[in-house]
């Protein structure tokens, strides 16, 4: 009976994150529009866009190989699996033994690798520009992310997300400067990984500035729908990861009952709303930077993560 309950809860989390990811994207767009005194698209517009793309036929270039057709499914599957491993409303899920932070980074890196290959596969100039910029950003963001993981592992004593979340929710943590620096570095990496302002503008199609959109210009139909859904899942993943590590309040434990799980789910939705609102405010208040300044932005994230790690060694109270 306990195994059936664990399977049901794990399946509920996988379904919950899949349904909430387009809603988070629509919520961010709506808040951004309201902040600049525009009505903006409806909150459920991302769902309508996905349904519309699913109904359309797929148009493939003559030079597209089998890799170009397979990549949308690979990107969607790896991103969904990575997000399903992040504790949302309950810790100690069925697959929590494999919910290692390094494994999640590896899954996201694999999805990025295949998407960059798909951008190069057709042979268009825009695809090559987008893939080269994506790899450049990834080569700077991944070292910063690994340094953040190293710092958190030193503090929590593990890279397993349920263990880290339980430790962060305990009274042993206290106030640490290293955790504050790590949080800022993780937010900067999340902005770069999700192609948000100031690194990239998800709403633009200007060939001189776009990064993510340049790689997927040749996709259409259900392939484009899967890639757009994967982008929403990735945004939800980073918001959930920040909430799991730095705001783990309200999550149910392994022995939690239905009422505690319902409270955990509502708390998780509230965290997503706060994260989406803060992201919309940040993107509205800041301008997009030049592509050549992105290394400085991610270099600052790497330095903050490195400084947080050094402070962990200097003093246990920092």
One Martini backbone bead per residue (centre of mass of N, CA, C, O) as a GRO file, in nm:
protein
  318
    1UNK     BB    1   0.057   0.063  -0.020
    2UNK     BB    2   0.300   0.257   0.001
    3UNK     BB    3   0.385   0.231  -0.296
    4UNK     BB    4   0.126   0.343  -0.422
    5UNK     BB    5   0.146   0.622  -0.290
    6UNK     BB    6   0.423   0.702  -0.407
    7UNK     BB    7   0.339   0.680  -0.703
    8UNK     BB    8   0.109   0.889  -0.690
    9UNK     BB    9   0.280   1.131  -0.593
   10UNK     BB   10   0.483   1.131  -0.825
   11UNK     BB   11   0.268   1.163  -1.049
   12UNK     BB   12   0.152   1.430  -0.940
   13UNK     BB   13   0.406   1.596  -0.977
   14UNK     BB   14   0.447   1.556  -1.281
   15UNK     BB   15   0.168   1.679  -1.354
   16UNK     BB   16   0.193   1.952  -1.211
   17UNK     BB   17   0.445   2.068  -1.363
   18UNK     BB   18   0.322   2.039  -1.649
   19UNK     BB   19   0.074   2.237  -1.593
   20UNK     BB   20   0.235   2.494  -1.464
   21UNK     BB   21   0.441   2.599  -1.674
   22UNK     BB   22   0.257   2.773  -1.864
   23UNK     BB   23   0.141   2.948  -1.633
   24UNK     BB   24   0.405   3.089  -1.556
   25UNK     BB   25   0.454   3.222  -1.828
   26UNK     BB   26   0.184   3.380  -1.837
   27UNK     BB   27   0.228   3.535  -1.571
   28UNK     BB   28   0.479   3.693  -1.652
   29UNK     BB   29   0.353   3.836  -1.897
   30UNK     BB   30   0.124   3.977  -1.744
   31UNK     BB   31   0.292   4.141  -1.543
   32UNK     BB   32   0.461   4.294  -1.752
   33UNK     BB   33   0.219   4.435  -1.884
   34UNK     BB   34   0.110   4.579  -1.627
   35UNK     BB   35   0.374   4.746  -1.561
   36UNK     BB   36   0.330   4.896  -1.867
   37UNK     BB   37   0.017   4.946  -1.917
   38UNK     BB   38  -0.094   4.663  -2.017
   39UNK     BB   39  -0.292   4.395  -2.082
   40UNK     BB   40  -0.224   4.156  -2.237
   41UNK     BB   41  -0.227   3.838  -2.229
   42UNK     BB   42  -0.364   3.575  -2.141
   43UNK     BB   43  -0.300   3.344  -1.899
   44UNK     BB   44  -0.380   3.090  -2.115
   45UNK     BB   45  -0.211   3.125  -2.382
   46UNK     BB   46   0.004   2.893  -2.379
   47UNK     BB   47  -0.205   2.666  -2.417
   48UNK     BB   48  -0.312   2.761  -2.693
   49UNK     BB   49  -0.044   2.749  -2.842
   50UNK     BB   50   0.008   2.445  -2.803
   51UNK     BB   51  -0.251   2.344  -2.940
   52UNK     BB   52  -0.203   2.481  -3.213
   53UNK     BB   53   0.069   2.338  -3.276
   54UNK     BB   54  -0.036   2.042  -3.257
   55UNK     BB   55  -0.235   2.083  -3.517
   56UNK     BB   56   0.000   2.122  -3.687
   57UNK     BB   57   0.212   2.087  -3.931
   58UNK     BB   58   0.518   1.961  -4.028
   59UNK     BB   59   0.808   2.148  -4.127
   60UNK     BB   60   1.077   2.037  -4.334
   61UNK     BB   61   1.382   2.037  -4.423
   62UNK     BB   62   1.582   1.886  -4.657
   63UNK     BB   63   1.849   1.894  -4.455
   64UNK     BB   64   1.715   1.727  -4.248
   65UNK     BB   65   1.759   1.509  -4.002
   66UNK     BB   66   1.691   1.282  -3.755
   67UNK     BB   67   1.783   1.473  -3.526
   68UNK     BB   68   1.576   1.703  -3.573
   69UNK     BB   69   1.328   1.514  -3.490
   70UNK     BB   70   1.430   1.411  -3.197
   71UNK     BB   71   1.507   1.653  -3.011
   72UNK     BB   72   1.232   1.746  -2.887
   73UNK     BB   73   1.195   1.483  -2.722
   74UNK     BB   74   1.459   1.494  -2.561
   75UNK     BB   75   1.421   1.770  -2.427
   76UNK     BB   76   1.153   1.710  -2.287
   77UNK     BB   77   1.234   1.460  -2.123
   78UNK     BB   78   1.480   1.573  -1.963
   79UNK     BB   79   1.331   1.816  -1.834
   80UNK     BB   80   1.104   1.660  -1.692
   81UNK     BB   81   1.282   1.476  -1.521
   82UNK     BB   82   1.437   1.700  -1.373
   83UNK     BB   83   1.180   1.828  -1.244
   84UNK     BB   84   1.073   1.562  -1.099
   85UNK     BB   85   1.327   1.562  -0.887
   86UNK     BB   86   1.210   1.811  -0.761
   87UNK     BB   87   1.103   1.925  -0.478
   88UNK     BB   88   0.784   2.063  -0.385
   89UNK     BB   89   0.546   1.936  -0.163
   90UNK     BB   90   0.759   1.684  -0.120
   91UNK     BB   91   0.958   1.478   0.041
   92UNK     BB   92   1.063   1.167  -0.036
   93UNK     BB   93   1.035   1.049  -0.302
   94UNK     BB   94   1.058   0.784  -0.508
   95UNK     BB   95   1.308   0.947  -0.678
   96UNK     BB   96   1.507   1.075  -0.455
   97UNK     BB   97   1.769   0.899  -0.492
   98UNK     BB   98   1.813   1.057  -0.791
   99UNK     BB   99   1.805   1.363  -0.666
  100UNK     BB  100   2.064   1.496  -0.799
  101UNK     BB  101   2.213   1.788  -0.875
  102UNK     BB  102   2.415   1.681  -1.086
  103UNK     BB  103   2.206   1.523  -1.257
  104UNK     BB  104   2.039   1.770  -1.337
  105UNK     BB  105   2.267   1.917  -1.486
  106UNK     BB  106   2.314   1.689  -1.692
  107UNK     BB  107   2.033   1.697  -1.821
  108UNK     BB  108   2.044   1.994  -1.913
  109UNK     BB  109   2.306   1.963  -2.082
  110UNK     BB  110   2.187   1.759  -2.285
  111UNK     BB  111   1.961   1.937  -2.395
  112UNK     BB  112   2.149   2.164  -2.496
  113UNK     BB  113   2.322   1.998  -2.689
  114UNK     BB  114   2.092   1.901  -2.883
  115UNK     BB  115   1.986   2.186  -2.956
  116UNK     BB  116   2.250   2.283  -3.086
  117UNK     BB  117   2.256   2.064  -3.305
  118UNK     BB  118   1.985   2.143  -3.437
  119UNK     BB  119   2.077   2.432  -3.521
  120UNK     BB  120   2.311   2.301  -3.718
  121UNK     BB  121   2.171   2.092  -3.910
  122UNK     BB  122   2.042   2.271  -4.144
  123UNK     BB  123   2.246   2.540  -4.206
  124UNK     BB  124   2.181   2.804  -4.087
  125UNK     BB  125   2.272   3.109  -3.971
  126UNK     BB  126   2.091   3.135  -3.719
  127UNK     BB  127   2.156   2.858  -3.595
  128UNK     BB  128   2.461   2.912  -3.559
  129UNK     BB  129   2.439   3.159  -3.378
  130UNK     BB  130   2.268   3.034  -3.149
  131UNK     BB  131   2.459   2.796  -3.079
  132UNK     BB  132   2.714   2.959  -3.012
  133UNK     BB  133   2.582   3.126  -2.783
  134UNK     BB  134   2.485   2.891  -2.609
  135UNK     BB  135   2.766   2.767  -2.557
  136UNK     BB  136   2.891   3.017  -2.429
  137UNK     BB  137   2.695   3.034  -2.189
  138UNK     BB  138   2.737   2.743  -2.083
  139UNK     BB  139   3.051   2.766  -2.027
  140UNK     BB  140   2.978   2.980  -1.785
  141UNK     BB  141   2.736   2.854  -1.616
  142UNK     BB  142   2.833   2.572  -1.520
  143UNK     BB  143   3.064   2.649  -1.324
  144UNK     BB  144   2.879   2.813  -1.137
  145UNK     BB  145   2.686   2.580  -1.068
  146UNK     BB  146   2.900   2.386  -0.948
  147UNK     BB  147   2.989   2.582  -0.722
  148UNK     BB  148   2.717   2.591  -0.583
  149UNK     BB  149   2.701   2.290  -0.521
  150UNK     BB  150   2.959   2.277  -0.353
  151UNK     BB  151   2.865   2.473  -0.132
  152UNK     BB  152   2.604   2.319  -0.047
  153UNK     BB  153   2.748   2.048   0.020
  154UNK     BB  154   2.921   2.161   0.254
  155UNK     BB  155   2.674   2.240   0.431
  156UNK     BB  156   2.476   1.974   0.399
  157UNK     BB  157   2.644   1.697   0.309
  158UNK     BB  158   2.490   1.704   0.017
  159UNK     BB  159   2.331   1.642  -0.325
  160UNK     BB  160   2.059   1.575  -0.212
  161UNK     BB  161   1.764   1.738  -0.215
  162UNK     BB  162   1.615   1.634   0.038
  163UNK     BB  163   1.853   1.678   0.231
  164UNK     BB  164   1.895   1.981   0.175
  165UNK     BB  165   1.609   2.075   0.246
  166UNK     BB  166   1.607   1.971   0.541
  167UNK     BB  167   1.851   2.141   0.632
  168UNK     BB  168   1.735   2.427   0.551
  169UNK     BB  169   1.477   2.375   0.756
  170UNK     BB  170   1.659   2.394   0.984
  171UNK     BB  171   1.833   2.526   1.275
  172UNK     BB  172   2.141   2.488   1.165
  173UNK     BB  173   2.184   2.719   0.968
  174UNK     BB  174   2.103   3.007   0.962
  175UNK     BB  175   2.306   3.283   0.909
  176UNK     BB  176   2.461   3.311   0.579
  177UNK     BB  177   2.665   3.450   0.349
  178UNK     BB  178   2.703   3.213   0.150
  179UNK     BB  179   2.399   3.177   0.086
  180UNK     BB  180   2.351   3.457  -0.034
  181UNK     BB  181   2.558   3.435  -0.264
  182UNK     BB  182   2.439   3.175  -0.385
  183UNK     BB  183   2.163   3.292  -0.458
  184UNK     BB  184   2.257   3.509  -0.655
  185UNK     BB  185   2.406   3.315  -0.847
  186UNK     BB  186   2.157   3.137  -0.916
  187UNK     BB  187   1.988   3.363  -1.042
  188UNK     BB  188   2.186   3.433  -1.269
  189UNK     BB  189   2.188   3.153  -1.399
  190UNK     BB  190   1.882   3.131  -1.451
  191UNK     BB  191   1.865   3.369  -1.647
  192UNK     BB  192   2.062   3.252  -1.858
  193UNK     BB  193   1.929   2.965  -1.904
  194UNK     BB  194   1.634   3.114  -1.983
  195UNK     BB  195   1.663   3.364  -2.164
  196UNK     BB  196   1.670   3.635  -2.001
  197UNK     BB  197   1.658   3.927  -1.875
  198UNK     BB  198   1.967   4.054  -1.994
  199UNK     BB  199   2.065   3.821  -2.189
  200UNK     BB  200   1.765   3.770  -2.301
  201UNK     BB  201   1.481   3.788  -2.530
  202UNK     BB  202   1.187   3.598  -2.558
  203UNK     BB  203   1.026   3.828  -2.760
  204UNK     BB  204   1.245   3.811  -2.981
  205UNK     BB  205   1.368   3.834  -3.357
  206UNK     BB  206   1.652   3.944  -3.354
  207UNK     BB  207   1.947   3.852  -3.505
  208UNK     BB  208   2.149   4.020  -3.304
  209UNK     BB  209   2.013   3.894  -3.012
  210UNK     BB  210   1.931   3.614  -3.044
  211UNK     BB  211   1.936   3.273  -2.914
  212UNK     BB  212   1.706   3.063  -2.875
  213UNK     BB  213   1.532   3.140  -3.132
  214UNK     BB  214   1.753   3.068  -3.348
  215UNK     BB  215   1.743   2.745  -3.307
  216UNK     BB  216   1.397   2.733  -3.366
  217UNK     BB  217   1.307   2.846  -3.655
  218UNK     BB  218   1.265   2.548  -3.809
  219UNK     BB  219   1.031   2.498  -3.633
  220UNK     BB  220   0.717   2.306  -3.611
  221UNK     BB  221   0.452   2.234  -3.456
  222UNK     BB  222   0.507   1.983  -3.235
  223UNK     BB  223   0.805   2.055  -3.206
  224UNK     BB  224   0.762   2.347  -3.103
  225UNK     BB  225   0.584   2.271  -2.862
  226UNK     BB  226   0.800   2.106  -2.708
  227UNK     BB  227   1.007   2.338  -2.681
  228UNK     BB  228   0.823   2.540  -2.534
  229UNK     BB  229   0.761   2.348  -2.296
  230UNK     BB  230   1.057   2.315  -2.209
  231UNK     BB  231   1.104   2.613  -2.136
  232UNK     BB  232   0.889   2.617  -1.911
  233UNK     BB  233   1.013   2.388  -1.743
  234UNK     BB  234   1.285   2.530  -1.689
  235UNK     BB  235   1.174   2.769  -1.533
  236UNK     BB  236   1.036   2.598  -1.313
  237UNK     BB  237   1.289   2.456  -1.213
  238UNK     BB  238   1.445   2.704  -1.100
  239UNK     BB  239   1.226   2.800  -0.908
  240UNK     BB  240   1.209   2.529  -0.752
  241UNK     BB  241   1.506   2.518  -0.666
  242UNK     BB  242   1.509   2.775  -0.499
  243UNK     BB  243   1.277   2.688  -0.310
  244UNK     BB  244   1.410   2.422  -0.206
  245UNK     BB  245   1.684   2.556  -0.091
  246UNK     BB  246   1.577   2.869   0.025
  247UNK     BB  247   1.237   2.780   0.053
  248UNK     BB  248   1.132   2.495   0.236
  249UNK     BB  249   0.856   2.577   0.315
  250UNK     BB  250   0.572   2.350   0.358
  251UNK     BB  251   0.682   2.079   0.320
  252UNK     BB  252   0.634   1.758   0.311
  253UNK     BB  253   0.667   1.455   0.439
  254UNK     BB  254   0.660   1.117   0.442
  255UNK     BB  255   0.425   1.128   0.687
  256UNK     BB  256   0.228   1.284   0.534
  257UNK     BB  257  -0.079   1.391   0.480
  258UNK     BB  258  -0.325   1.523   0.290
  259UNK     BB  259  -0.321   1.803   0.427
  260UNK     BB  260  -0.012   1.855   0.402
  261UNK     BB  261  -0.007   1.827   0.091
  262UNK     BB  262  -0.200   2.061   0.031
  263UNK     BB  263  -0.030   2.278   0.167
  264UNK     BB  264   0.224   2.229  -0.007
  265UNK     BB  265   0.092   2.298  -0.280
  266UNK     BB  266   0.004   2.588  -0.209
  267UNK     BB  267   0.286   2.688  -0.133
  268UNK     BB  268   0.414   2.634  -0.409
  269UNK     BB  269   0.233   2.825  -0.572
  270UNK     BB  270   0.317   3.077  -0.412
  271UNK     BB  271   0.617   3.069  -0.490
  272UNK     BB  272   0.569   3.097  -0.795
  273UNK     BB  273   0.431   3.372  -0.781
  274UNK     BB  274   0.667   3.525  -0.655
  275UNK     BB  275   0.880   3.454  -0.869
  276UNK     BB  276   0.726   3.570  -1.116
  277UNK     BB  277   0.701   3.860  -1.011
  278UNK     BB  278   1.006   3.919  -0.975
  279UNK     BB  279   1.083   3.864  -1.269
  280UNK     BB  280   0.903   4.082  -1.398
  281UNK     BB  281   1.026   4.323  -1.248
  282UNK     BB  282   1.318   4.286  -1.345
  283UNK     BB  283   1.260   4.296  -1.658
  284UNK     BB  284   1.131   4.586  -1.647
  285UNK     BB  285   1.386   4.744  -1.497
  286UNK     BB  286   1.565   4.616  -1.729
  287UNK     BB  287   1.808   4.589  -1.970
  288UNK     BB  288   1.953   4.470  -2.236
  289UNK     BB  289   2.243   4.326  -2.307
  290UNK     BB  290   2.515   4.261  -2.450
  291UNK     BB  291   2.666   3.982  -2.560
  292UNK     BB  292   2.966   4.072  -2.465
  293UNK     BB  293   2.854   4.095  -2.146
  294UNK     BB  294   2.786   3.808  -2.045
  295UNK     BB  295   3.060   3.714  -1.921
  296UNK     BB  296   3.045   3.921  -1.687
  297UNK     BB  297   2.786   3.816  -1.558
  298UNK     BB  298   2.886   3.516  -1.515
  299UNK     BB  299   3.149   3.590  -1.369
  300UNK     BB  300   3.005   3.703  -1.120
  301UNK     BB  301   2.870   3.436  -1.041
  302UNK     BB  302   3.134   3.278  -1.001
  303UNK     BB  303   3.255   3.464  -0.782
  304UNK     BB  304   3.029   3.431  -0.575
  305UNK     BB  305   3.056   3.124  -0.544
  306UNK     BB  306   3.355   3.128  -0.461
  307UNK     BB  307   3.319   3.311  -0.212
  308UNK     BB  308   3.122   3.124  -0.063
  309UNK     BB  309   3.324   2.889  -0.038
  310UNK     BB  310   3.546   3.042   0.117
  311UNK     BB  311   3.364   3.122   0.361
  312UNK     BB  312   3.317   2.830   0.452
  313UNK     BB  313   3.621   2.788   0.532
  314UNK     BB  314   3.671   3.026   0.728
  315UNK     BB  315   3.362   3.003   0.840
  316UNK     BB  316   3.077   2.859   0.987
  317UNK     BB  317   2.907   3.139   1.027
  318UNK     BB  318   2.903   3.229   0.707
   0.00000   0.00000   0.00000
